[in-house]
């Protein structure tokens, strides 16, 4: 099952079943985070991405997605930390680099 399938309710149900059977499945937790993010459920998305990172600390896409969640929640310092962590593991990640640059510029601008 892929998150992009268009049937978000069905995908959510399927991934929840996977996590029920295998709570240590980092990919299923990540994909539930993506589905929660699509619903603008930032709290649930954050919890799912955090769980994915607990299970697989080098899961750069989970760290990147959690950075987006933290931005949405107004925690730019946490987002910067996460984007920096992504770039340490994946220096070619242009999406993380662009988000990091934007947030750093915001911090540097006078209020």
N, C-alpha and C positions, 0 to 999 in steps of 0.2 A: 504494500500500500504506500502510496506517495501522498505527501501533504498537498501537492499541486493538483490532485485529482478533481477538485471542484465540489466534491461531496464532503464538506467540512464536518458535518454532524456525523456522518458515517465513519470518517477517518478518526474523529475524536473518540468515538465509541470503540473502534478497533484498537487504537493505541492505548486507551485506558485498559482494555482487556489484556493487552500485551504487558503493561506495567503491573497489572494485578497478578499475572502469572510469573512475571520476571521483573520484580521491583528494581533490579540492578541493571536494567537495560537503558543505557545512556541515550541511545538513539531515539527510542520511543519517548523518553522524557523530553528530549530536545524537540521532537516533532510535535508533542503536545504543547510545548512552549510556543512553537510557530503558530499553531492553530489558535491558542489563546491570544497571541499578539494580533492575529487577523481579526479577532473579536474585540480588540482594544481592551482585553482583560489583562492589564499590565501586572497586577499582583500575581495572578496565576502563571502568567508567562515567566515572570521573574523566578517564582518558585521552581518551575520546571527546568529552566536553564541552570539555576543554582544546583539542582539535583543532578543534572547531566554533568556538570563540572565536578561535583563531589565524586561521582562515579568514574569520571575520566578527566582528570585535571588538565590534560593537554588537548582537550576538545575545543579547538580555536573557534569554530563556528558558534558553539554555545557561549563562549566568552564574548564574541562579537555581538550576538543577539542580546545577551544580558546587558551589554553596554548600551544598546538601543533602548532597552527597557529602562535602565537607570536614567538615560536622557529624558525620556518621557515622564519619569517620576521627579524630574528636577534635580537629580543627584549627579551633577556634572563631574564632580571629583571622582566618584566611583566609575563613571563612564570613561573618563580619561585613563584611569588605572587599568580598566579592562581592555581598552583599545591598545594601550602600551603593551600589555601582556600578549595580546594577539600579535602585535608587530614583532615582539621578541621571538616568537615561534614561527611567524610567517611574515618576514620583512616585505614580501611582495604583495601583501594584502592591501590593495589600493582603497577598498571601501573603508577599512579601519583607519588607514592613513588620512583619508579625506575627513572623516568624522573627527578624528583626533585634532587635526589642524584647525577645523572650524571651532571646536570647543576651546582650544588653546587661544585662538584669536578672540573669542568672546571673553575669556578670562583676562586677557591683556588689554581689552578696550576699556577706556574710562567710563565710569557709570554716570 
